[in-house]
Amino acid sequence: MRRSHNSRRSHHGTTLALLAVTALLLAAAVAHAVPLASPDSAASATAAAGTGAVYAGHQVLRVYLDKHDLASVRSALQGTDIWTDLALSSTYVDVRADAAHAATLRSTFRTEVLIADVEAAMTASVQPATVADDGPAGPGRNAVDGDVAADAVAAKFGITSTYLGYDAMRTMWDAMAAQWPGRVSAVPVGKSYENRTMAAVKVTSGKDAPAGKDGKKTVVVVSGLHAREWIAPAATINIMSNLASTYGTVPRVTALLDAFDFYFVPVVNVDGYEYSMTKDRLWRKNRQPTSSTCTGIDLNRNFPYKWSPPSTTATPCDATYPGSKAGEAMEITVLTNWITTLPNLVAFYDLHAYSQLWMYPFGYACNAQPSDAAALAAVASTAQAAMQSAGAPFAVGSICSTIYEAAGSSVDWAYAAAKIPFSYAVELRPSANASAMGFLVPPDQIMAAAKETYAGVLASAEAIMARVGNGTVPVAGTATTSAAGMANAPKVAEIQAGVTKSSGVETVRAGGPVGMVVAAVGVVLASALVLV
């Protein structure tokens, strides 16, 4: 999913003018796991391999909106690549712009340069990093959690300091399967539009569920829906490695894998990911042709649940184009068909970048709130605390209250259509306040991102395990619409869409065959959260 989901949220109503500005920008840039990218361009199609030389002269600017009128903001930002989720702040927006656009922005707005040379930053983001091992007693180490052993395995496969191409990833997990037969195995998922193999990696204890129980529960972790968010697949394969390498030696990992089978899909958008590796570092969508000369569908807008409403303004040349129909993207059809074959689904994680956010349903409407939001939020808060301890502050809340209204997202589909009771979208580092890196996270940040994300996934999975137990508990996971539930967020969404939304009641059931105990935990939703 920069949005990476993270720092500047102002859901407390500011001024009508700022609301209007934010809403307009949202309409131009509705993006899920990452801030909107600019329309397709000849430059994107001809970018040089590796470094993306076409971005020479481009900068990333923080543009302060101040009191500028709506028309001037809209006009000035056309043709730029919006890097931050506009709903998170009504005071500024981070954008990538070529030299001409940057000059116009500087002459029109108060600006701050975040990346002076995008091409140089791209080059730095693909160079192997030298990562110092801080040793068993160093910062962030916990011998009880097996960090040292896990680091050794990760270093062996080259995943702590380098962004791997997709083929290299597959070689890595084949080696893991050979090292831990019965614990790690590659699972075919299907084929991408360009006929690449989409694969999952199963990590399991190999043990059956306790006698008399209905089978082990299943956890699914996906990443790489958006091609340019390299840090997410890198974190995912490190989490995978940590679980595989520490089973049997770390008690909490052993207990978790005895209860749950984990399935990892490190890269869903395999075509787009390879394109970003070789042609255009900032490519976001898949590589499927559209009705236009522009290529690609935003995979995280194409899931077949509450798919793009009629009011959407996205066109095939927009980075957030949702497709002409739900499930049009081949990768989404393949992924959703595969997930629904898995037994006893209990948790779903979709990793994105950036902004350091941990979010749960819903995204399709800000006045739709799961009745079990307390349980979802309580588990998310457990993850938040673990990640904070690992060195990274994350904000928690529903997708719509935390960033913006976005239909057709993975998490809404997983929760409401696939009936997975604990479904989360996680925006990894950097935070929006440190967005000088943005999508171009250098390789020396991989280990830190992996450790904090692993801490969150491990802690939340343990919390889910405690709630679900070893048996099946009926789930009353009903989502109800409440006009009062999300404060002013629906108003912003309505301005963005230009329509008046119904205040009726919708019912969505989550849980399926897997039970969960819904605890009445008091939670303050993150519509008012402010990152530290």
Summary of the structure (lengths in Angstrom):
residues: 532
radius of gyration: 21.5
end to end distance: 21.0
largest distance: 70.8
contacts: 2061
relative contact order: 0.17
helix: 36%
strand: 17%
